[in-house]
């Protein structure tokens, strides 16, 4: 009798976890594509084949539901907090190792967001939703997820080049995220400009190396090794008509 009750409870727990995981997968797509305010928990429940009360039971509210998704995708799946670990772990007495670590850190983030084979589905859309709709609460959480390794990486870079001010380093970090977010927000514009249907691995490698070079130059570090084989082919435009 007792064993039967334990088995029944275990089965219900497994079913509950499966339902929870299904809701998270469906909601991630809805929040990524529609944004926080336009995504409806009623529609998410309908897509999952459950009642809205199931979402309330598992997540309490829409806000908590979204926070759970953000945590799972940003921390557990993407591990944004580990993005700058290569810099933290690199030997600061080896300039080439630091340069390569900068390259690896940038490449980690770009791969998670853009690589056609390795990117995490809906991650870029969820990040846009957080930045666009999240307000201070969600944005602060995102920065907190990245903060641990980023802060340690910045401290190491400051030791390498102590003459750089906090302001100099701040703008380097801002310009890096600016390039990432521009490529994410304006993806279709970028693709049209480079005449490609999707962002390729070659493009990511080139983007990584170009920006890594810039950061290494600021910190007086050697150029890292990387693949720069991607080349931009300018769009040919016909000359203006001289006919009246």
N, C-alpha and C positions, 0 to 999 in steps of 0.2 A: 504493500500500500504506500509506504513512504517513498520507495524507489519510483513508483508510478507518478507520485506527486512531483518529485524532483525532475523526472524526465519531462513531464508536462510543462513545468516552469521553465526549464532550459529551452524547450521548443518555442515557448512564447517569447523568451528573451531573444532567441535567434531571429524569429519572425519580426520582432520589434526593431532589431538592428538593421535587418534587410530593408524594412519599410523606411526607416530613418535615412539610410544610405540612398535609397531611391529618391526620396524627397530632396535630398541635398543635390543629387546629380541633376534632377529636373529643374530645381530652383536656380542652380548655378547658371544654367543656360538662359533661363528667363531673366534673371537679374543682369547677366552680361549683355543680353541683346536689347532689353527694354529699359534698363536702368532701375534704380531703387523704387522710384515713385510710380512708375507705370507697370511694374511687375505686380501681379495680383496673387495673393495666397489662395484665393478661391480657384483661380485658373491653374495654379500649380497643383493643388489638391486634385482637381479634375483630371489633369494630365497624368497624375500618379495613380488615379483610380481609387482615391480615398476621400473621406470627408474632410472638410476644413478643420474639424475638431481634432483630427489626427495631428495636424501641424501645430495647433495650440498645445496639444498634449506633450509633444516631443520638444517644442521650442519656445512655448509660452507666448511669444509675440513675433510680429514681422521683423522688428528690429533685432531681436535675439536670433531669429532665424538667419538673417543676413550676416550677423556677426559670426555665427557658427560657420557659415560658408566661407567667409573671408578668412577666418582662422585656419580652417582646413586647407584651403587652397594656397594661402600665402605662407603659412608656417609649416604645415605637415606635408603638403605636396611640393610647393615651389622652394620651401626653405630659404625665403628671402634673407632671413637672419644670418645665413651662412655664406651669402654671396661674396663677402669680402674676406672670408677666412684665408684664401691663398696669400693675401697681403699680410695678414696677421701672423701666419706661420712662416713666412719667408725670412731668410737670414738677412737681417738689415746691414750686415757687413759685406754682403754680396750684391752690388748694384744690379747686375744682370738678373739675379734671382728676383729682386724686387720688381724690376721692369716686367719680367715674365708673369709675376703674380698679379700685377695690375692688368695685364692683358687677359689673364685667366678669369679674374673677377668680372671684368666687363663682359667677357664672352659668356660667362655663366648666366648673367641676367638676360642678355640678348637671346641666348639659346632658349631659355625658358619662355620667352615671349614670342619669338619669331621663327625658330627653326621648324621647318615643315615636318621633320621626322621626330623631333624631341620636345617640341613645345607642349605645354599643358593646356589642353582644350579649355576655352572660356577664361583663361587666366588674364589675358590682356583686356577682355571686355569687363571682367570684374574689377580690375584695377582702374579702368576708366570710370566705372560706376562709383567706386569709392572716391576718386578725386573729384568727380563732377557732382555727385549727389550726397556724398557722405557727411559733409560738414566737418567741423573741428573734431568731433568725437571719433569718427572713422579714420580721418586723415592722421590724427594723433596715434591711433592704433597702428596704422600702416608704418609710420615713422618709427614707432616703438619696435615693430617686428624687425626692421632693418638696422636699428640703432646699435645693437650689441657689437657686431663685427665691424660695422662702419666706423664707430667711434674709436675702436682699437686700431683700425687701419689708418685713420687720420692721425692718431697719436704717433704711430710709427713713422708716417710720412713727415710729420713735423720734426721728429728727431733727425731724420735724414737731411732735411733742409730747414734748419731752425730760423733762417732769415725770412721765410715766408710768413706773412701775417695770417691771423684767423680769417680776415676778410678775403685774402687771396684764396685760401683753401675753400672757404664757403662758396665762392663763385665757381671754382673748379667743380665742386660737387653739384652745384645748381646747373651748370652747363652740361654736365654728363647726363643728369636726369632729364634736362631739356631735350637733348638729342633723342633719348630713349622714348620720351613721351610724345615728341613730335612725330617720330616714325610710327608710333602706335596710333595716335589720333588721326594722322594724315596718311595712313597706310595706302589708301587707294590713290591719293594724289602722288605719293612717292612712286608707286608702281607705274602709274601713267607716265610720270616724268622719266623713269628709267626704261620704259617700254617692256615691262615684264608682267607676267600674270600673277606671280607670287614672289615673296621674298625668299631668295635661295641661300643655301649654305655659303656659297662664294661671297654673296653680298654681305652676309653677317660677318664673315671672317675679315673682309675688307673694312667694314664699318668698325669692327673691334680694333683692328690694327691702327687705323687712322686716328681713332680717339685715344688709344693707348699711347701712341707716339706723342700726342699733344700733352697728355698728362706727364709723361716721362720727361718731356722737354722742360716743363714748368719746374720739375723737381731735380733737374740736372742729372737725369738717369739715362743710361744707354737705351737705344731703340730695341724693343722686344722682338723676338722672332714670331713670324706669323705669315699667313697666306694673303697676299694682296693681288691675286690674279684677276679678280673681277675688275672690269673696266667699264666706264660710262661711255655710252655712245650717244652723242648729242642728237636730239630730234631735228631732222632736216626740215626746214620750212621753206616754202616757195617764195621767191622774191616778190615784193609788192607789184601789183599790176600797174603798168604804165598807160594802159588804155583808159580813155575817158568815156 
